[in-house]
Amino acid sequence: MIRIAIVFLVLVVGIDATAQTASRGPLEIRITQGVEGALPVAIVPFEWGGAPLPEDIAQVIANDLTRSGSFTPMPRQDLPARPTDVTQINFKDWRAVGMDNLVIGKINATGEGEYTVEFRLLDVFSGKQLAGFQIPSHASNLRLTAHHISDIIYEALLKTKGAFSTRIAYVTVDRRGPKDSTYRLQIADADGYSARTILESTQPILSPAWSRDGNRLAYVSFEEKNSAIYVQDIRTGERRKVVSGIGINSSPAFSPDGQRLAVTRSLEGNPDIYVVDLSSGQQTRLTTDAGIDTEASWSPDGQTIIFTSDRGGAPQIYRVSPAGGPQQRVTFNAGDYNARASYAPDGKSLVMVHGGGGFHIAIFTLATGEFHVISQASLDESPSFAPNGSMIIYATMGGHGMELAATSVDGRIKQRLALQHGQVREPAWGPFRE
């Protein structure tokens, strides 16, 4: 059985922390398991009369909806017609091919590299418009515009906010030899495209954690010969060291208000949970047990911190108030290994790593104590909820090492996200873009 991960490695001296470079390639999405009964939808190519655009907006939307597992977009070659205006639609034709909903659109140039993207979502059976907007965009933002349209469609049809325009953070590792590797902290769109490197190092990088506003990442660095926790602005590259000193400094997690970090420190030789005020630097120690306490995570309302501890002899999940006080065990009758837990956005359940015949991703319902394993590989780690609570991203052992995977919370929808180069670790799903 693997022990609780408390030794964290990162970074190199001399790296330019403000550098933000393009990644070596996008993630490749592979749908490995979908859902029967997914909603049929047709996305017609958007009307555009100019030179080829950098993005095919209709295709991006179709790919988004496919990845969700909740929709089955009609193959483009099977479309019975390609209307771009409501007056061109013969709804009878679309009903005949079994489509429930239809998406049409136009792209109009408004200036040099500037566009207005217009779309309409229509109910094929009633002929009524369910959603429709004109969205200003730029050549560099057309893909993000497509993700926003996917979010609108998803919410209009499923009554749940879409997460296609969100981002993920992760660490890639390119190994060229036993002592020659390159580590990159990267962020990308939720579909793996538009990736950029936030930090590059010849030393390992671990534990990226998003702030609620999506503008900052916290991580751990060994660049000063001992672990230290940094917070970095992903827009400017500016960073500052917020936790350092003797012993272990690891596992940062932002509070919902973004003003504090929960961290693991071993100032007195044993790893414990602390809360650090980012403005004042004041630190409050929450645990003093002789066991290993690590991997803290905040509840959505900021009133509770959960963490992993082996104080009972094996890793389990416990909770404590951010102000300190009694600690209570959360996971009972759920096996001998439960670690790295975090809350669902609605605060009603936890996702965690569960040991037993391997290490899998599991959902724990707080009200009932119900426990549900949702992944099947032999080594899964670092689960993170999408901000709408519909999917979970995690790292898993693939054919060529660790890669990213995603699953629905019920385990029915599964996909792999494999990089073109290197292995992938430590995924963290970012918040909604406001």
C-alpha positions, 0 to 999 in steps of 0.5 A, spaced: 500 500 500 502 506 498 503 511 503 500 518 504 504 523 499 507 528 503 514 529 500 513 534 494 518 536 489 518 542 484 522 547 480 529 550 479 533 556 481 534 561 475 527 559 471 523 565 469 517 565 472 513 570 468 515 566 462 508 563 458 510 559 452 505 554 448 505 547 450 508 542 445 501 539 443 494 539 445 491 533 449 487 528 445 480 526 447 478 519 446 471 517 448 472 510 452 465 510 454 458 513 453 451 513 455 445 510 451 440 515 450 444 521 449 440 527 446 440 527 439 442 534 436 444 537 429 450 542 429 450 545 422 456 548 420 456 556 421 455 560 415 462 564 413 463 567 406 471 569 408 477 566 408 478 560 412 478 561 420 482 558 425 477 554 428 471 551 426 466 553 431 460 548 429 465 542 430 468 545 436 461 545 439 459 538 436 466 535 440 464 539 446 457 536 447 460 529 445 465 529 450 459 531 455 456 524 454 449 527 454 449 528 447 450 525 440 451 530 435 449 528 428 455 526 423 456 532 419 456 528 412 449 525 415 446 532 415 439 532 411 440 540 410 445 546 412 440 551 413 443 558 416 437 562 417 430 560 421 427 561 414 431 555 411 429 550 416 424 544 414 423 542 421 419 536 418 426 533 415 429 534 421 424 530 425 424 524 420 432 523 421 430 523 429 433 530 431 431 533 437 434 539 437 438 543 431 443 549 432 445 554 426 449 560 426 453 565 422 459 569 423 460 576 420 466 580 420 466 586 424 473 589 423 480 586 422 480 579 426 474 581 429 467 578 428 460 577 431 458 570 432 450 568 431 447 562 433 440 559 435 438 553 438 431 550 436 427 545 438 425 541 432 418 538 434 415 545 436 419 549 432 421 554 437 427 557 439 430 555 446 436 560 446 440 565 441 445 570 442 450 574 438 457 574 441 463 578 439 469 575 438 476 575 436 480 571 431 484 569 437 478 567 441 473 563 436 475 557 440 473 560 447 466 563 443 465 556 441 465 553 448 461 559 451 456 557 446 456 549 448 455 552 455 449 555 453 446 549 449 448 545 455 444 549 460 438 550 455 437 543 454 439 540 461 438 545 466 445 545 469 451 550 467 456 548 462 463 547 464 466 547 457 469 554 457 473 552 464 480 551 464 484 545 467 491 545 470 496 539 470 503 538 470 507 534 464 513 530 465 518 529 459 523 524 461 529 523 457 533 519 462 534 517 469 536 524 471 534 528 465 527 530 465 523 537 464 516 538 468 511 543 466 506 546 470 500 548 464 493 550 463 489 549 458 481 549 456 477 543 459 478 540 452 485 540 452 486 545 447 489 552 447 495 550 452 500 554 455 506 553 460 506 557 466 512 554 469 518 550 466 523 546 470 528 540 471 525 539 478 518 536 479 512 540 480 506 538 484 500 540 487 497 546 483 491 549 486 486 554 483 483 560 486 476 561 486 476 567 481 481 563 476 486 568 476 491 564 481 495 558 482 498 555 488 504 550 488 510 547 491 517 549 490 524 546 492 528 551 489 531 554 495 533 547 497 527 546 501 520 546 500 516 552 499 509 554 497 508 560 492 502 563 489 502 565 482 498 570 477 497 566 471 495 572 467 502 576 469 506 571 471 508 575 478 508 570 484 510 570 491 513 565 496 507 565 501 510 559 506 517 556 507 521 554 512 524 548 515 521 541 514 515 540 509 511 545 506 506 542 501 499 541 499 496 548 498 488 549 497 485 556 497 479 558 501 473 560 497 474 567 498 481 566 496 484 570 502 487 564 505 491 557 504 490 551 507 497 547 507 501 541 510 507 543 515 512 539 519 515 545 523 515 540 529 517 534 525 510 531 524 506 533 518 500 537 520 494 542 517 495 549 518 491 555 515 495 561 512 492 568 511 495 571 505 495 578 507 498 578 513 502 571 513 499 569 520 498 561 520 494 558 525 495 550 526 489 546 526 492 539 528 497 536 533 496 529 532 502 524 532 499 521 525 500 524 518 495 530 516 495 532 509 491 534 503 487 539 506 481 541 502 475 547 503 468 546 503 464 550 498 462 555 504 468 555 507 466 553 514 469 546 514 476 543 512 477 536 510 484 532 510 487 525 510 490 522 516 493 516 518 492 517 525 487 511 526 493 506 522 491 507 515 489 513 511 482 516 512 478 522 511 477 527 517 474 534 518 476 540 522 473 547 523 478 553 519 478 556 526 481 549 529 478 545 534 475 538 535 477 533 528 472 528 526 473 522 522 468 522 515 470 515 512 467 509 515 466 502 513 469 504 506 476 500 506 482 501 509 485 507 504 481 513 503 485 519 501 486 526 497 478 528 498 475 534 495 468 537 496 463 537 490 461 544 488 454 543 492 458 540 498 454 534 498 459 529 496 466 528 496 471 525 491 477 521 493 482 516 492 480 509 494 485 503 495 482 496 494 485 492 489 488 498 486 487 505 487 481 508 484 476 514 484 470 514 489 464 518 490 462 519 498 455 521 499 456 525 506 448 525 508 448 517 507 455 515 507 454 511 501 460 510 497 461 508 490 467 507 486 467 510 479 474 508 476 477 501 474 484 502 472 490 499 477 492 506 479 488 512 479 490 519 483 488 526 484 481 527 482 478 534 481 471 536 480 468 540 474 465 546 477 458 544 475 459 537 479 458 533 472 465 530 471 471 529 475 478 529 472 484 525 474 490 522 473 491 514 471 496 509 469 495 508 461 499 504 456 505 509 456 505 512 463 500 517 467 495 520 463 489 524 464 482 521 464 475 524 466 469 520 468 461 523 470 460 522 477 456 516 476 461 513 472 457 512 466 461 516 461 469 515 461 474 519 456 482 519 456 486 525 455 492 523 452 498 528 451 502 527 445 509 528 449 510 526 456 506 524 462 501 528 465 500 528 473 496 532 478 490 535 474 486 540 477 479 543 474 479 550 474 472 555 476 467 558 472 470 563 468 466 570 470 
